[in-house]
Amino acid sequence: MYMNESVSVKQDYVMIMHNPLTEEYTHLIYHVLDISHINGKQVVNIQENNELKRISVPYSRFLYLIQTKLLTKLK
């Protein structure tokens, strides 16, 4: 059994999507709450546009979105 731990992040990220047919842009704001280690797996807990529900995604997927610049940290 692994110890469960969590690191608070509290950082906002934005995802901007472009529709080339209409030349419209849309954006989503994600608030990263924390990165948790649960039973040996890393997950990132996220809130979308200040909604009450949480989305949990694998850390590897979150990292991929950052590295490919699909998700960008708000300053």
PDB file of N, H, CA, C and O in Angstrom:
ATOM      1  N   MET A   1       0.840  -1.182   0.000  1.00  0.00           N
ATOM      2  CA  MET A   1       0.000   0.000   0.000  1.00  0.00           C
ATOM      3  C   MET A   1       0.883   1.242   0.000  1.00  0.00           C
ATOM      4  O   MET A   1       1.887   1.307   0.709  1.00  0.00           O
ATOM      5  N   TYR A   2       0.500   2.207  -0.791  1.00  0.00           N
ATOM      6  H   TYR A   2      -0.316   2.155  -1.367  1.00  0.00           H
ATOM      7  CA  TYR A   2       1.252   3.455  -0.903  1.00  0.00           C
ATOM      8  C   TYR A   2       0.590   4.546  -0.081  1.00  0.00           C
ATOM      9  O   TYR A   2      -0.621   4.531   0.142  1.00  0.00           O
ATOM     10  N   MET A   3       1.406   5.491   0.364  1.00  0.00           N
ATOM     11  H   MET A   3       2.389   5.502   0.182  1.00  0.00           H
ATOM     12  CA  MET A   3       0.862   6.618   1.100  1.00  0.00           C
ATOM     13  C   MET A   3       0.224   7.597   0.115  1.00  0.00           C
ATOM     14  O   MET A   3       0.787   7.880  -0.942  1.00  0.00           O
ATOM     15  N   ASN A   4      -0.926   8.099   0.462  1.00  0.00           N
ATOM     16  H   ASN A   4      -1.384   7.870   1.321  1.00  0.00           H
ATOM     17  CA  ASN A   4      -1.610   9.095  -0.362  1.00  0.00           C
ATOM     18  C   ASN A   4      -1.157  10.475   0.084  1.00  0.00           C
ATOM     19  O   ASN A   4      -1.195  10.793   1.272  1.00  0.00           O
ATOM     20  N   GLU A   5      -0.733  11.286  -0.861  1.00  0.00           N
ATOM     21  H   GLU A   5      -0.703  11.027  -1.826  1.00  0.00           H
ATOM     22  CA  GLU A   5      -0.321  12.649  -0.546  1.00  0.00           C
ATOM     23  C   GLU A   5      -0.757  13.575  -1.662  1.00  0.00           C
ATOM     24  O   GLU A   5      -1.047  13.146  -2.779  1.00  0.00           O
ATOM     25  N   SER A   6      -0.797  14.851  -1.335  1.00  0.00           N
ATOM     26  H   SER A   6      -0.562  15.200  -0.428  1.00  0.00           H
ATOM     27  CA  SER A   6      -1.276  15.839  -2.289  1.00  0.00           C
ATOM     28  C   SER A   6      -0.431  17.099  -2.174  1.00  0.00           C
ATOM     29  O   SER A   6      -0.049  17.505  -1.076  1.00  0.00           O
ATOM     30  N   VAL A   7      -0.140  17.717  -3.327  1.00  0.00           N
ATOM     31  H   VAL A   7      -0.450  17.387  -4.219  1.00  0.00           H
ATOM     32  CA  VAL A   7       0.592  18.977  -3.363  1.00  0.00           C
ATOM     33  C   VAL A   7      -0.338  20.023  -3.963  1.00  0.00           C
ATOM     34  O   VAL A   7      -0.804  19.875  -5.093  1.00  0.00           O
ATOM     35  N   SER A   8      -0.603  21.073  -3.206  1.00  0.00           N
ATOM     36  H   SER A   8      -0.224  21.193  -2.289  1.00  0.00           H
ATOM     37  CA  SER A   8      -1.486  22.134  -3.673  1.00  0.00           C
ATOM     38  C   SER A   8      -0.802  22.941  -4.773  1.00  0.00           C
ATOM     39  O   SER A   8       0.369  23.297  -4.645  1.00  0.00           O
ATOM     40  N   VAL A   9      -1.535  23.232  -5.861  1.00  0.00           N
ATOM     41  H   VAL A   9      -2.486  22.942  -5.965  1.00  0.00           H
ATOM     42  CA  VAL A   9      -0.984  23.980  -6.991  1.00  0.00           C
ATOM     43  C   VAL A   9      -1.661  25.343  -7.102  1.00  0.00           C
ATOM     44  O   VAL A   9      -0.982  26.369  -7.114  1.00  0.00           O
ATOM     45  N   LYS A  10      -2.976  25.365  -7.183  1.00  0.00           N
ATOM     46  H   LYS A  10      -3.528  24.532  -7.173  1.00  0.00           H
ATOM     47  CA  LYS A  10      -3.793  26.580  -7.272  1.00  0.00           C
ATOM     48  C   LYS A  10      -3.284  27.540  -8.356  1.00  0.00           C
ATOM     49  O   LYS A  10      -2.929  28.685  -8.074  1.00  0.00           O
ATOM     50  N   GLN A  11      -3.258  27.054  -9.584  1.00  0.00           N
ATOM     51  H   GLN A  11      -3.546  26.124  -9.813  1.00  0.00           H
ATOM     52  CA  GLN A  11      -2.788  27.840 -10.731  1.00  0.00           C
ATOM     53  C   GLN A  11      -3.811  27.728 -11.847  1.00  0.00           C
ATOM     54  O   GLN A  11      -4.378  26.658 -12.069  1.00  0.00           O
ATOM     55  N   ASP A  12      -4.051  28.833 -12.551  1.00  0.00           N
ATOM     56  H   ASP A  12      -3.591  29.702 -12.371  1.00  0.00           H
ATOM     57  CA  ASP A  12      -4.987  28.845 -13.668  1.00  0.00           C
ATOM     58  C   ASP A  12      -4.261  28.601 -14.987  1.00  0.00           C
ATOM     59  O   ASP A  12      -3.150  29.081 -15.210  1.00  0.00           O
ATOM     60  N   TYR A  13      -4.923  27.842 -15.848  1.00  0.00           N
ATOM     61  H   TYR A  13      -5.826  27.452 -15.667  1.00  0.00           H
ATOM     62  CA  TYR A  13      -4.421  27.535 -17.184  1.00  0.00           C
ATOM     63  C   TYR A  13      -5.525  27.823 -18.182  1.00  0.00           C
ATOM     64  O   TYR A  13      -6.709  27.758 -17.851  1.00  0.00           O
ATOM     65  N   VAL A  14      -5.133  28.139 -19.396  1.00  0.00           N
ATOM     66  H   VAL A  14      -4.171  28.191 -19.665  1.00  0.00           H
ATOM     67  CA  VAL A  14      -6.116  28.414 -20.452  1.00  0.00           C
ATOM     68  C   VAL A  14      -5.852  27.492 -21.636  1.00  0.00           C
ATOM     69  O   VAL A  14      -4.710  27.171 -21.965  1.00  0.00           O
ATOM     70  N   MET A  15      -6.952  27.078 -22.263  1.00  0.00           N
ATOM     71  H   MET A  15      -7.880  27.339 -21.996  1.00  0.00           H
ATOM     72  CA  MET A  15      -6.883  26.302 -23.498  1.00  0.00           C
ATOM     73  C   MET A  15      -7.639  27.105 -24.546  1.00  0.00           C
ATOM     74  O   MET A  15      -8.829  27.376 -24.389  1.00  0.00           O
ATOM     75  N   ILE A  16      -6.952  27.479 -25.604  1.00  0.00           N
ATOM     76  H   ILE A  16      -5.985  27.259 -25.732  1.00  0.00           H
ATOM     77  CA  ILE A  16      -7.558  28.258 -26.684  1.00  0.00           C
ATOM     78  C   ILE A  16      -7.717  27.372 -27.899  1.00  0.00           C
ATOM     79  O   ILE A  16      -6.779  26.704 -28.335  1.00  0.00           O
ATOM     80  N   MET A  17      -8.925  27.380 -28.434  1.00  0.00           N
ATOM     81  H   MET A  17      -9.686  27.923 -28.080  1.00  0.00           H
ATOM     82  CA  MET A  17      -9.210  26.556 -29.611  1.00  0.00           C
ATOM     83  C   MET A  17      -9.615  27.466 -30.765  1.00  0.00           C
ATOM     84  O   MET A  17     -10.352  28.434 -30.582  1.00  0.00           O
ATOM     85  N   HIS A  18      -9.125  27.141 -31.942  1.00  0.00           N
ATOM     86  H   HIS A  18      -8.526  26.354 -32.091  1.00  0.00           H
ATOM     87  CA  HIS A  18      -9.378  27.937 -33.131  1.00  0.00           C
ATOM     88  C   HIS A  18     -10.156  27.112 -34.143  1.00  0.00           C
ATOM     89  O   HIS A  18      -9.795  25.972 -34.438  1.00  0.00           O
ATOM     90  N   ASN A  19     -11.223  27.693 -34.673  1.00  0.00           N
ATOM     91  H   ASN A  19     -11.516  28.618 -34.434  1.00  0.00           H
ATOM     92  CA  ASN A  19     -11.983  27.053 -35.733  1.00  0.00           C
ATOM     93  C   ASN A  19     -11.586  27.746 -37.039  1.00  0.00           C
ATOM     94  O   ASN A  19     -11.989  28.887 -37.267  1.00  0.00           O
ATOM     95  N   PRO A  20     -10.809  27.085 -37.900  1.00  0.00           N
ATOM     96  CA  PRO A  20     -10.323  27.735 -39.118  1.00  0.00           C
ATOM     97  C   PRO A  20     -11.418  28.024 -40.148  1.00  0.00           C
ATOM     98  O   PRO A  20     -11.243  28.872 -41.022  1.00  0.00           O
ATOM     99  N   LEU A  21     -12.528  27.328 -40.043  1.00  0.00           N
ATOM    100  H   LEU A  21     -12.670  26.639 -39.333  1.00  0.00           H
ATOM    101  CA  LEU A  21     -13.619  27.587 -40.994  1.00  0.00           C
ATOM    102  C   LEU A  21     -14.325  28.903 -40.715  1.00  0.00           C
ATOM    103  O   LEU A  21     -14.665  29.648 -41.634  1.00  0.00           O
ATOM    104  N   THR A  22     -14.538  29.176 -39.451  1.00  0.00           N
ATOM    105  H   THR A  22     -14.262  28.571 -38.704  1.00  0.00           H
ATOM    106  CA  THR A  22     -15.255  30.402 -39.085  1.00  0.00           C
ATOM    107  C   THR A  22     -14.329  31.498 -38.572  1.00  0.00           C
ATOM    108  O   THR A  22     -14.758  32.629 -38.345  1.00  0.00           O
ATOM    109  N   GLU A  23     -13.057  31.155 -38.390  1.00  0.00           N
ATOM    110  H   GLU A  23     -12.708  30.236 -38.574  1.00  0.00           H
ATOM    111  CA  GLU A  23     -12.065  32.080 -37.824  1.00  0.00           C
ATOM    112  C   GLU A  23     -12.452  32.525 -36.414  1.00  0.00           C
ATOM    113  O   GLU A  23     -12.123  33.635 -35.997  1.00  0.00           O
ATOM    114  N   GLU A  24     -13.145  31.663 -35.691  1.00  0.00           N
ATOM    115  H   GLU A  24     -13.413  30.761 -36.030  1.00  0.00           H
ATOM    116  CA  GLU A  24     -13.539  31.977 -34.321  1.00  0.00           C
ATOM    117  C   GLU A  24     -12.603  31.289 -33.337  1.00  0.00           C
ATOM    118  O   GLU A  24     -12.091  30.198 -33.590  1.00  0.00           O
ATOM    119  N   TYR A  25     -12.400  31.953 -32.220  1.00  0.00           N
ATOM    120  H   TYR A  25     -12.816  32.839 -32.014  1.00  0.00           H
ATOM    121  CA  TYR A  25     -11.601  31.407 -31.133  1.00  0.00           C
ATOM    122  C   TYR A  25     -12.496  31.220 -29.915  1.00  0.00           C
ATOM    123  O   TYR A  25     -13.353  32.055 -29.624  1.00  0.00           O
ATOM    124  N   THR A  26     -12.290  30.140 -29.225  1.00  0.00           N
ATOM    125  H   THR A  26     -11.594  29.462 -29.461  1.00  0.00           H
ATOM    126  CA  THR A  26     -12.953  29.923 -27.945  1.00  0.00           C
ATOM    127  C   THR A  26     -11.873  29.567 -26.931  1.00  0.00           C
ATOM    128  O   THR A  26     -10.799  29.081 -27.285  1.00  0.00           O
ATOM    129  N   HIS A  27     -12.177  29.817 -25.690  1.00  0.00           N
ATOM    130  H   HIS A  27     -13.050  30.212 -25.402  1.00  0.00           H
ATOM    131  CA  HIS A  27     -11.200  29.485 -24.659  1.00  0.00           C
ATOM    132  C   HIS A  27     -11.899  28.887 -23.444  1.00  0.00           C
ATOM    133  O   HIS A  27     -13.062  29.174 -23.159  1.00  0.00           O
ATOM    134  N   LEU A  28     -11.162  28.061 -22.752  1.00  0.00           N
ATOM    135  H   LEU A  28     -10.218  27.827 -22.984  1.00  0.00           H
ATOM    136  CA  LEU A  28     -11.609  27.474 -21.492  1.00  0.00           C
ATOM    137  C   LEU A  28     -10.550  27.766 -20.443  1.00  0.00           C
ATOM    138  O   LEU A  28      -9.351  27.650 -20.696  1.00  0.00           O
ATOM    139  N   ILE A  29     -11.013  28.142 -19.274  1.00  0.00           N
ATOM    140  H   ILE A  29     -11.987  28.235 -19.068  1.00  0.00           H
ATOM    141  CA  ILE A  29     -10.111  28.388 -18.158  1.00  0.00           C
ATOM    142  C   ILE A  29     -10.186  27.185 -17.222  1.00  0.00           C
ATOM    143  O   ILE A  29     -11.275  26.755 -16.841  1.00  0.00           O
ATOM    144  N   TYR A  30      -9.039  26.651 -16.859  1.00  0.00           N
ATOM    145  H   TYR A  30      -8.155  27.000 -17.168  1.00  0.00           H
ATOM    146  CA  TYR A  30      -8.954  25.524 -15.936  1.00  0.00           C
ATOM    147  C   TYR A  30      -8.167  25.965 -14.712  1.00  0.00           C
ATOM    148  O   TYR A  30      -7.109  26.583 -14.833  1.00  0.00           O
ATOM    149  N   HIS A  31      -8.684  25.649 -13.542  1.00  0.00           N
ATOM    150  H   HIS A  31      -9.544  25.148 -13.443  1.00  0.00           H
ATOM    151  CA  HIS A  31      -7.986  25.951 -12.296  1.00  0.00           C
ATOM    152  C   HIS A  31      -7.442  24.636 -11.740  1.00  0.00           C
ATOM    153  O   HIS A  31      -8.206  23.761 -11.332  1.00  0.00           O
ATOM    154  N   VAL A  32      -6.121  24.508 -11.729  1.00  0.00           N
ATOM    155  H   VAL A  32      -5.501  25.219 -12.060  1.00  0.00           H
ATOM    156  CA  VAL A  32      -5.496  23.298 -11.216  1.00  0.00           C
ATOM    157  C   VAL A  32      -5.449  23.408  -9.697  1.00  0.00           C
ATOM    158  O   VAL A  32      -4.832  24.318  -9.143  1.00  0.00           O
ATOM    159  N   LEU A  33      -6.111  22.467  -9.038  1.00  0.00           N
ATOM    160  H   LEU A  33      -6.612  21.728  -9.488  1.00  0.00           H
ATOM    161  CA  LEU A  33      -6.204  22.490  -7.583  1.00  0.00           C
ATOM    162  C   LEU A  33      -4.989  21.845  -6.926  1.00  0.00           C
ATOM    163  O   LEU A  33      -4.339  22.440  -6.066  1.00  0.00           O
ATOM    164  N   ASP A  34      -4.696  20.618  -7.348  1.00  0.00           N
ATOM    165  H   ASP A  34      -5.224  20.135  -8.047  1.00  0.00           H
ATOM    166  CA  ASP A  34      -3.580  19.914  -6.729  1.00  0.00           C
ATOM    167  C   ASP A  34      -3.140  18.749  -7.597  1.00  0.00           C
ATOM    168  O   ASP A  34      -3.820  18.343  -8.539  1.00  0.00           O
ATOM    169  N   ILE A  35      -1.971  18.229  -7.239  1.00  0.00           N
ATOM    170  H   ILE A  35      -1.418  18.559  -6.474  1.00  0.00           H
ATOM    171  CA  ILE A  35      -1.449  17.005  -7.839  1.00  0.00           C
ATOM    172  C   ILE A  35      -1.393  15.993  -6.704  1.00  0.00           C
ATOM    173  O   ILE A  35      -0.747  16.220  -5.682  1.00  0.00           O
ATOM    174  N   SER A  36      -2.081  14.873  -6.901  1.00  0.00           N
ATOM    175  H   SER A  36      -2.606  14.688  -7.732  1.00  0.00           H
ATOM    176  CA  SER A  36      -2.174  13.864  -5.848  1.00  0.00           C
ATOM    177  C   SER A  36      -1.451  12.593  -6.252  1.00  0.00           C
ATOM    178  O   SER A  36      -1.390  12.237  -7.429  1.00  0.00           O
ATOM    179  N   HIS A  37      -0.914  11.927  -5.267  1.00  0.00           N
ATOM    180  H   HIS A  37      -0.964  12.216  -4.311  1.00  0.00           H
ATOM    181  CA  HIS A  37      -0.295  10.610  -5.434  1.00  0.00           C
ATOM    182  C   HIS A  37      -1.200   9.637  -4.693  1.00  0.00           C
ATOM    183  O   HIS A  37      -1.244   9.640  -3.463  1.00  0.00           O
ATOM    184  N   ILE A  38      -1.919   8.808  -5.433  1.00  0.00           N
ATOM    185  H   ILE A  38      -1.883   8.805  -6.432  1.00  0.00           H
ATOM    186  CA  ILE A  38      -2.850   7.867  -4.831  1.00  0.00           C
ATOM    187  C   ILE A  38      -2.494   6.459  -5.294  1.00  0.00           C
ATOM    188  O   ILE A  38      -2.561   6.148  -6.483  1.00  0.00           O
ATOM    189  N   ASN A  39      -2.121   5.626  -4.351  1.00  0.00           N
ATOM    190  H   ASN A  39      -2.066   5.878  -3.385  1.00  0.00           H
ATOM    191  CA  ASN A  39      -1.746   4.236  -4.638  1.00  0.00           C
ATOM    192  C   ASN A  39      -0.742   4.132  -5.783  1.00  0.00           C
ATOM    193  O   ASN A  39      -0.879   3.286  -6.667  1.00  0.00           O
ATOM    194  N   GLY A  40       0.261   4.996  -5.757  1.00  0.00           N
ATOM    195  H   GLY A  40       0.372   5.684  -5.039  1.00  0.00           H
ATOM    196  CA  GLY A  40       1.324   4.929  -6.755  1.00  0.00           C
ATOM    197  C   GLY A  40       1.026   5.615  -8.073  1.00  0.00           C
ATOM    198  O   GLY A  40       1.860   5.590  -8.978  1.00  0.00           O
ATOM    199  N   LYS A  41      -0.137   6.225  -8.206  1.00  0.00           N
ATOM    200  H   LYS A  41      -0.815   6.245  -7.471  1.00  0.00           H
ATOM    201  CA  LYS A  41      -0.492   6.921  -9.447  1.00  0.00           C
ATOM    202  C   LYS A  41      -0.606   8.415  -9.176  1.00  0.00           C
ATOM    203  O   LYS A  41      -1.106   8.839  -8.134  1.00  0.00           O
ATOM    204  N   GLN A  42      -0.128   9.209 -10.143  1.00  0.00           N
ATOM    205  H   GLN A  42       0.278   8.865 -10.989  1.00  0.00           H
ATOM    206  CA  GLN A  42      -0.242  10.661 -10.028  1.00  0.00           C
ATOM    207  C   GLN A  42      -1.457  11.129 -10.811  1.00  0.00           C
ATOM    208  O   GLN A  42      -1.636  10.758 -11.971  1.00  0.00           O
ATOM    209  N   VAL A  43      -2.292  11.945 -10.176  1.00  0.00           N
ATOM    210  H   VAL A  43      -2.147  12.247  -9.233  1.00  0.00           H
ATOM    211  CA  VAL A  43      -3.435  12.543 -10.852  1.00  0.00           C
ATOM    212  C   VAL A  43      -3.456  14.033 -10.561  1.00  0.00           C
ATOM    213  O   VAL A  43      -2.989  14.485  -9.515  1.00  0.00           O
ATOM    214  N   VAL A  44      -4.003  14.789 -11.503  1.00  0.00           N
ATOM    215  H   VAL A  44      -4.382  14.422 -12.353  1.00  0.00           H
ATOM    216  CA  VAL A  44      -4.140  16.230 -11.363  1.00  0.00           C
ATOM    217  C   VAL A  44      -5.627  16.531 -11.237  1.00  0.00           C
ATOM    218  O   VAL A  44      -6.423  16.123 -12.082  1.00  0.00           O
ATOM    219  N   ASN A  45      -6.000  17.246 -10.176  1.00  0.00           N
ATOM    220  H   ASN A  45      -5.353  17.577  -9.489  1.00  0.00           H
ATOM    221  CA  ASN A  45      -7.391  17.621  -9.942  1.00  0.00           C
ATOM    222  C   ASN A  45      -7.617  19.041 -10.446  1.00  0.00           C
ATOM    223  O   ASN A  45      -6.915  19.975 -10.056  1.00  0.00           O
ATOM    224  N   ILE A  46      -8.607  19.185 -11.318  1.00  0.00           N
ATOM    225  H   ILE A  46      -9.177  18.427 -11.635  1.00  0.00           H
ATOM    226  CA  ILE A  46      -8.840  20.438 -12.042  1.00  0.00           C
ATOM    227  C   ILE A  46     -10.299  20.837 -11.925  1.00  0.00           C
ATOM    228  O   ILE A  46     -11.188  19.985 -11.915  1.00  0.00           O
ATOM    229  N   GLN A  47     -10.540  22.147 -11.836  1.00  0.00           N
ATOM    230  H   GLN A  47      -9.818  22.838 -11.844  1.00  0.00           H
ATOM    231  CA  GLN A  47     -11.889  22.699 -11.957  1.00  0.00           C
ATOM    232  C   GLN A  47     -11.959  23.464 -13.264  1.00  0.00           C
ATOM    233  O   GLN A  47     -11.025  24.182 -13.621  1.00  0.00           O
ATOM    234  N   GLU A  48     -13.070  23.313 -13.983  1.00  0.00           N
ATOM    235  H   GLU A  48     -13.829  22.730 -13.694  1.00  0.00           H
ATOM    236  CA  GLU A  48     -13.255  24.002 -15.256  1.00  0.00           C
ATOM    237  C   GLU A  48     -14.161  25.214 -15.048  1.00  0.00           C
ATOM    238  O   GLU A  48     -15.276  25.083 -14.544  1.00  0.00           O
ATOM    239  N   ASN A  49     -13.677  26.392 -15.436  1.00  0.00           N
ATOM    240  H   ASN A  49     -12.771  26.499 -15.846  1.00  0.00           H
ATOM    241  CA  ASN A  49     -14.463  27.629 -15.383  1.00  0.00           C
ATOM    242  C   ASN A  49     -15.182  27.830 -14.057  1.00  0.00           C
ATOM    243  O   ASN A  49     -16.352  28.212 -14.037  1.00  0.00           O
ATOM    244  N   ASN A  50     -14.493  27.577 -12.951  1.00  0.00           N
ATOM    245  H   ASN A  50     -13.542  27.267 -12.967  1.00  0.00           H
ATOM    246  CA  ASN A  50     -15.010  27.789 -11.597  1.00  0.00           C
ATOM    247  C   ASN A  50     -16.269  26.991 -11.280  1.00  0.00           C
ATOM    248  O   ASN A  50     -17.048  27.393 -10.416  1.00  0.00           O
ATOM    249  N   GLU A  51     -16.482  25.876 -11.956  1.00  0.00           N
ATOM    250  H   GLU A  51     -15.849  25.549 -12.658  1.00  0.00           H
ATOM    251  CA  GLU A  51     -17.588  24.994 -11.609  1.00  0.00           C
ATOM    252  C   GLU A  51     -17.218  24.229 -10.347  1.00  0.00           C
ATOM    253  O   GLU A  51     -16.041  24.125 -10.003  1.00  0.00           O
ATOM    254  N   LEU A  52     -18.215  23.698  -9.663  1.00  0.00           N
ATOM    255  H   LEU A  52     -19.171  23.783  -9.943  1.00  0.00           H
ATOM    256  CA  LEU A  52     -17.956  22.983  -8.417  1.00  0.00           C
ATOM    257  C   LEU A  52     -17.378  21.594  -8.634  1.00  0.00           C
ATOM    258  O   LEU A  52     -16.676  21.075  -7.766  1.00  0.00           O
ATOM    259  N   LYS A  53     -17.661  20.985  -9.775  1.00  0.00           N
ATOM    260  H   LYS A  53     -18.231  21.406 -10.480  1.00  0.00           H
ATOM    261  CA  LYS A  53     -17.167  19.628  -9.987  1.00  0.00           C
ATOM    262  C   LYS A  53     -15.683  19.630 -10.343  1.00  0.00           C
ATOM    263  O   LYS A  53     -15.156  20.575 -10.929  1.00  0.00           O
ATOM    264  N   ARG A  54     -15.035  18.530  -9.963  1.00  0.00           N
ATOM    265  H   ARG A  54     -15.464  17.762  -9.487  1.00  0.00           H
ATOM    266  CA  ARG A  54     -13.623  18.344 -10.267  1.00  0.00           C
ATOM    267  C   ARG A  54     -13.457  17.364 -11.405  1.00  0.00           C
ATOM    268  O   ARG A  54     -14.258  16.447 -11.587  1.00  0.00           O
ATOM    269  N   ILE A  55     -12.406  17.576 -12.163  1.00  0.00           N
ATOM    270  H   ILE A  55     -11.756  18.321 -12.015  1.00  0.00           H
ATOM    271  CA  ILE A  55     -11.985  16.631 -13.188  1.00  0.00           C
ATOM    272  C   ILE A  55     -10.630  16.097 -12.732  1.00  0.00           C
ATOM    273  O   ILE A  55      -9.737  16.875 -12.397  1.00  0.00           O
ATOM    274  N   SER A  56     -10.477  14.801 -12.717  1.00  0.00           N
ATOM    275  H   SER A  56     -11.202  14.169 -12.989  1.00  0.00           H
ATOM    276  CA  SER A  56      -9.183  14.198 -12.382  1.00  0.00           C
ATOM    277  C   SER A  56      -8.595  13.592 -13.644  1.00  0.00           C
ATOM    278  O   SER A  56      -9.223  12.755 -14.292  1.00  0.00           O
ATOM    279  N   VAL A  57      -7.392  14.017 -13.987  1.00  0.00           N
ATOM    280  H   VAL A  57      -6.882  14.697 -13.460  1.00  0.00           H
ATOM    281  CA  VAL A  57      -6.722  13.483 -15.178  1.00  0.00           C
ATOM    282  C   VAL A  57      -5.363  12.926 -14.764  1.00  0.00           C
ATOM    283  O   VAL A  57      -4.759  13.412 -13.808  1.00  0.00           O
ATOM    284  N   PRO A  58      -4.886  11.921 -15.469  1.00  0.00           N
ATOM    285  CA  PRO A  58      -3.543  11.416 -15.173  1.00  0.00           C
ATOM    286  C   PRO A  58      -2.503  12.523 -15.361  1.00  0.00           C
ATOM    287  O   PRO A  58      -2.620  13.355 -16.262  1.00  0.00           O
ATOM    288  N   TYR A  59      -1.499  12.519 -14.507  1.00  0.00           N
ATOM    289  H   TYR A  59      -1.404  11.843 -13.775  1.00  0.00           H
ATOM    290  CA  TYR A  59      -0.446  13.524 -14.589  1.00  0.00           C
ATOM    291  C   TYR A  59       0.221  13.510 -15.958  1.00  0.00           C
ATOM    292  O   TYR A  59       0.581  14.565 -16.480  1.00  0.00           O
ATOM    293  N   SER A  60       0.390  12.328 -16.543  1.00  0.00           N
ATOM    294  H   SER A  60       0.098  11.471 -16.118  1.00  0.00           H
ATOM    295  CA  SER A  60       1.045  12.231 -17.856  1.00  0.00           C
ATOM    296  C   SER A  60       0.244  12.971 -18.930  1.00  0.00           C
ATOM    297  O   SER A  60       0.833  13.600 -19.808  1.00  0.00           O
ATOM    298  N   ARG A  61      -1.080  12.905 -18.873  1.00  0.00           N
ATOM    299  H   ARG A  61      -1.558  12.394 -18.159  1.00  0.00           H
ATOM    300  CA  ARG A  61      -1.908  13.628 -19.850  1.00  0.00           C
ATOM    301  C   ARG A  61      -1.806  15.140 -19.643  1.00  0.00           C
ATOM    302  O   ARG A  61      -1.712  15.904 -20.604  1.00  0.00           O
ATOM    303  N   PHE A  62      -1.826  15.562 -18.370  1.00  0.00           N
ATOM    304  H   PHE A  62      -1.903  14.942 -17.589  1.00  0.00           H
ATOM    305  CA  PHE A  62      -1.681  16.982 -18.050  1.00  0.00           C
ATOM    306  C   PHE A  62      -0.338  17.501 -18.557  1.00  0.00           C
ATOM    307  O   PHE A  62      -0.271  18.571 -19.163  1.00  0.00           O
ATOM    308  N   LEU A  63       0.733  16.742 -18.309  1.00  0.00           N
ATOM    309  H   LEU A  63       0.679  15.873 -17.817  1.00  0.00           H
ATOM    310  CA  LEU A  63       2.062  17.132 -18.757  1.00  0.00           C
ATOM    311  C   LEU A  63       2.129  17.222 -20.280  1.00  0.00           C
ATOM    312  O   LEU A  63       2.747  18.140 -20.820  1.00  0.00           O
ATOM    313  N   TYR A  64       1.497  16.275 -20.974  1.00  0.00           N
ATOM    314  H   TYR A  64       0.995  15.530 -20.535  1.00  0.00           H
ATOM    315  CA  TYR A  64       1.452  16.304 -22.443  1.00  0.00           C
ATOM    316  C   TYR A  64       0.778  17.587 -22.942  1.00  0.00           C
ATOM    317  O   TYR A  64       1.263  18.212 -23.884  1.00  0.00           O
ATOM    318  N   LEU A  65      -0.324  17.978 -22.323  1.00  0.00           N
ATOM    319  H   LEU A  65      -0.719  17.470 -21.557  1.00  0.00           H
ATOM    320  CA  LEU A  65      -1.034  19.201 -22.731  1.00  0.00           C
ATOM    321  C   LEU A  65      -0.179  20.442 -22.518  1.00  0.00           C
ATOM    322  O   LEU A  65      -0.239  21.380 -23.312  1.00  0.00           O
ATOM    323  N   ILE A  66       0.610  20.455 -21.462  1.00  0.00           N
ATOM    324  H   ILE A  66       0.659  19.693 -20.816  1.00  0.00           H
ATOM    325  CA  ILE A  66       1.519  21.579 -21.198  1.00  0.00           C
ATOM    326  C   ILE A  66       2.659  21.585 -22.220  1.00  0.00           C
ATOM    327  O   ILE A  66       2.976  22.628 -22.793  1.00  0.00           O
ATOM    328  N   GLN A  67       3.269  20.432 -22.445  1.00  0.00           N
ATOM    329  H   GLN A  67       3.012  19.585 -21.980  1.00  0.00           H
ATOM    330  CA  GLN A  67       4.416  20.348 -23.349  1.00  0.00           C
ATOM    331  C   GLN A  67       4.045  20.681 -24.790  1.00  0.00           C
ATOM    332  O   GLN A  67       4.853  21.255 -25.520  1.00  0.00           O
ATOM    333  N   THR A  68       2.839  20.328 -25.203  1.00  0.00           N
ATOM    334  H   THR A  68       2.183  19.862 -24.610  1.00  0.00           H
ATOM    335  CA  THR A  68       2.404  20.622 -26.573  1.00  0.00           C
ATOM    336  C   THR A  68       1.757  22.001 -26.681  1.00  0.00           C
ATOM    337  O   THR A  68       1.298  22.401 -27.751  1.00  0.00           O
ATOM    338  N   LYS A  69       1.727  22.716 -25.570  1.00  0.00           N
ATOM    339  H   LYS A  69       2.100  22.391 -24.701  1.00  0.00           H
ATOM    340  CA  LYS A  69       1.202  24.083 -25.495  1.00  0.00           C
ATOM    341  C   LYS A  69      -0.284  24.170 -25.828  1.00  0.00           C
ATOM    342  O   LYS A  69      -0.779  25.216 -26.246  1.00  0.00           O
ATOM    343  N   LEU A  70      -0.987  23.058 -25.637  1.00  0.00           N
ATOM    344  H   LEU A  70      -0.585  22.207 -25.297  1.00  0.00           H
ATOM    345  CA  LEU A  70      -2.440  23.095 -25.757  1.00  0.00           C
ATOM    346  C   LEU A  70      -3.041  23.728 -24.508  1.00  0.00           C
ATOM    347  O   LEU A  70      -4.143  24.276 -24.544  1.00  0.00           O
ATOM    348  N   LEU A  71      -2.310  23.647 -23.416  1.00  0.00           N
ATOM    349  H   LEU A  71      -1.415  23.201 -23.387  1.00  0.00           H
ATOM    350  CA  LEU A  71      -2.707  24.234 -22.152  1.00  0.00           C
ATOM    351  C   LEU A  71      -1.584  25.161 -21.720  1.00  0.00           C
ATOM    352  O   LEU A  71      -0.427  24.749 -21.642  1.00  0.00           O
ATOM    353  N   THR A  72      -1.927  26.419 -21.438  1.00  0.00           N
ATOM    354  H   THR A  72      -2.868  26.754 -21.502  1.00  0.00           H
ATOM    355  CA  THR A  72      -0.926  27.434 -21.120  1.00  0.00           C
ATOM    356  C   THR A  72      -1.231  28.079 -19.784  1.00  0.00           C
ATOM    357  O   THR A  72      -2.379  28.409 -19.486  1.00  0.00           O
ATOM    358  N   LYS A  73      -0.197  28.254 -18.984  1.00  0.00           N
ATOM    359  H   LYS A  73       0.735  27.985 -19.226  1.00  0.00           H
ATOM    360  CA  LYS A  73      -0.360  28.879 -17.671  1.00  0.00           C
ATOM    361  C   LYS A  73      -0.737  30.348 -17.823  1.00  0.00           C
ATOM    362  O   LYS A  73      -0.121  31.076 -18.602  1.00  0.00           O
ATOM    363  N   LEU A  74      -1.755  30.780 -17.073  1.00  0.00           N
ATOM    364  H   LEU A  74      -2.255  30.189 -16.441  1.00  0.00           H
ATOM    365  CA  LEU A  74      -2.099  32.203 -17.048  1.00  0.00           C
ATOM    366  C   LEU A  74      -1.149  32.911 -16.091  1.00  0.00           C
ATOM    367  O   LEU A  74      -0.780  32.370 -15.049  1.00  0.00           O
ATOM    368  N   LYS A  75      -0.764  34.106 -16.453  1.00  0.00           N
ATOM    369  H   LYS A  75      -1.063  34.545 -17.300  1.00  0.00           H
ATOM    370  CA  LYS A  75       0.185  34.849 -15.612  1.00  0.00           C
ATOM    371  C   LYS A  75      -0.531  35.861 -14.769  1.00  0.00           C
ATOM    372  O   LYS A  75       0.103  36.581 -13.998  1.00  0.00           O
TER     373      LYS A  75
END
